[in-house]
């Protein structure tokens, strides 16, 4: 699917509707048929665009979930390395803080 500039597509849609009104008012059936075909084509373009964007959103959401999990893992690894460098036991510090801030 060739992407088109959305402003131009929306403007074309508006123009088609204006021509449809004009063709009905003047009973110009050839113009009506031509613009109904254009509207049908435009509707197909919009459907294809929405389908592609929906797929892209699912991919991006999946990527975002993976990256968030990976970021959390790397932060934990980094904290453990810092604790080792400073001579602290990570699990001991974590347990003390969890006990202090536990709910209930």
N, C-alpha and C positions, 0 to 999 in steps of 0.2 A: 504494500500500500504506500503510495506516495503521499507524504504529509504535505498539507497545504496550510498556508497562513490562516489562522483561525479567524482573524478579523475579516479577511476577504471571504471566507466561507460563510460567516454570519451575515455579512453584507449581502452576499449573493442570495442567501435564504430570504432576507427581507425583500430584496428586489423581485424574487420569484413570487412571493405572496402579493406584492403590489401588481405585478403583471397578471396574476390569476384573477384578482379583483377586477382589473381593467378588462380582461378578456370576457368575464361573465357579464359585466355591465354592457359591453359592446356586442355581446353574443358572437365573439370571434372564437369559434370552436377550434380552429387550427392552433391559435395561440394558447388556448386553454390546454389542449392536448400536449403541446410542446412543453409547457411549463409544469404540467403534472408529471411528465417524464423527467424533467429536471429535478423536481421535488423528490420524486422516487429515488433518483440517483443520489441526491444529497442525503436523503434519509439513510440509504445504504452506507454512505461514507461515514455518517455519524455513528451508526451501529458498529461498523468495523473499528472506528477510532475508540469508541467506548470499550469494546472487547479487548483491544490491544492495551489500552490504559489500565483496565482491570487486571490483566495478566501482569503488567509491569508493576502495579501496586503490590500484588501478591509476592512477586519476586523481591521487591524492595523490603517488604515487611519481613520476609524470611531472612534476608541478608541482615536487616537491622536486629532481629532477634539473635542470630548467630553472633554478630559483632558485640552485642551487649553482653552475652554470656562469656565470650572470649575476653572482653575487657575486664569483666569481674574476675575471671580466672587469673589474668595477668596481674591485676591489682593484688590479689591474694598472694601470688608468688612473689611479687615485689615486696610486700610487707614481711613475708617470711624471710626473704634474703636480708632485708634491712635489720630485722630482729637478730638474725645470726651475726651480722657484721657488728652490731652493737653489744652482742653478748647476752641478749634476752632470749627467753624461750617463748615463742609466739603463742603456743597453746596455753601456757600458764597465764600470760597477759590477757588473752582472749577469755579464758575461764573466769579470771578475776573481774573483768569488765562485765561479762555476761551476768555474773552473780550480783554485781552492784546494781545493774540496770534492768534486772529481770522484772517482769510484770507480776503483780500480785502481792 
